[in-house]
């Protein structure tokens, strides 16, 4: 639940112009009630470290940072070779946390992820051996290559940050985040993620091809480093303790009532939209709220604007909405529906 503010607290939290006599309202500086400067600096340092290897892909990087600050998992989708996996690995290296990569394959079993109980001859008892899921940041490569039974093993750990094995609950060390990749064009040997699994992800991030300018820079950088990536050159700039602190700090970002109504109107429209067979759940509205808070915070604001909400809405909803069969046959897309919804609903001012 988000923190509730009474009318007096909301008034105190409103941004205060540093100089109200300036002629240009866009140049007005605001005094933040929250100390967001360290967070903003850390985000810039993370981007700088990743930029040592990755060219472009600013949208993917920023959304992944927002997902970490929001304590949400992200599904990264893109064709092979657009730096999905390597970006997630580099992002993990900028943080002083444990990291594991799990390659999903058709023969992968739930015990290969969660661990299993092994009989210990010395103790004459079964002993639980933890699987690779026990880490802070997990990169699941090609998540749709594992069968449904293995995918379902992630349900509890992604939602509740714990697993239950032989009647015992095992809590995950925090922060705990899952980044998963999948290829949108290859269908043979893959297993489509069910809606319940997709709903566990805060964002679905679509990674596009680089621009011509970025492609040229990629070739230049690759040539200079002789087709090698020096992961040791990436410095850790954020600790686990700092991540948890920033996750708590973001919860205090102010959201006024009319913006909560705006989010609710967007979600309600998905449930009544004639183009959609399946609309968004309350989990989606909470996801938009939290993501908008994080987006405001990394830009140095302790209050949410409609632009913050619009900026995060597509990544939150794109994997949660299902088109009607008629719209699918007409080659309509979920992205178009979301754009129409955002254009239809009046933006609060």
C-alpha positions, 0 to 999 in steps of 0.5 A: 500500500502507498503511504497516505497523506492528510491534507496538511501533509500534502500541502507541506510536500508540494514543491516550493519554487526557489524564486517565484519572480522569474519570468520563465516558469520553465526555468523555476527551481524547486526545493525537494522535501526529500533528499533525492540528489544521492539517488539521482547521482547514483543513477547517472553513475550507473548509466555512465558505467553501462555506457562503457560497453552499451551504445544507446538503449537508453529506454531499456536501461532506464526502465530496468533501473526504475524496476530495481528501485520499484522492487519489480521484475522485468521481462526483456523482449527483443530479437537476438543480438540487441544486447538484452542479456549483456545489458542485464549483466552489466547492470548487475555489475554496477551493484554490489550484490550477488548475481546468478544467470540461469539458462532456461532449456526444454529439459530444465526441471524446477529442482534445477532452479529452486534446489532439492533435498539430498540425504545426508549420510552423516546426519542421517537426515535430508538436507536442503541444497539451495538452487541458483535462484538464491541470489539478489539479481537473477537473469533468466535467459530465454525464459520461454524455452522451459516448459510450463512446469519449470516456469511455474516454479517461479510463481511463489518466489517472484510474488512473495520473495520466498520458496516453500520446500518440504513444508519449510519456507525459505526467504530470499535475501533482499533485494531480490529481482528477476530479469528475464529475456525472450525472443519474440520471433522464434516459436519452435521449441518455446512455451508461451508464458501464461497470463498469471506468469506475465502478471508477475513482471512489473515491466515488459521492455521491448528492445528495438534495433539501434539507430544508424548512428548507434550502429556505427558507434557499436562497430567503432567500439567493437573494433577498438576493443578487439571484439572483447568486453572487459567486465572488470572495467565496470565498477560497482556504484550501489550497494544492497543497503543503498538499494533498499534505502532508495526503495523505501525513499521512493514510497514517500514521493507525493502523488495527489488524488487527481493523479490516482484517479487518472491511473484508475481511469486508465485501468478501468478503460482497459476493462471496458475497451471493445478492442480488448478481451482481457483488461488490467488488474489492480496489480497493474494500477499499483505497478503504474503508481510505483513506477511513476514514483520512481520515474519522478525520483530519478529525475529529482522530483519528490512529486509525480506528474501526469508525464511520469504516469504516461511514461511508465504506462505502456511498459506496465500494460503491454504484457497484461492486455489481450486483444479480442480475436477480431482485432488480432485478425486485423493485425491490431496491436496492444500498443495501439490500444494503449496509445488510444487510451492515453489519448482518450482520457483527459490529462489532469492539470 
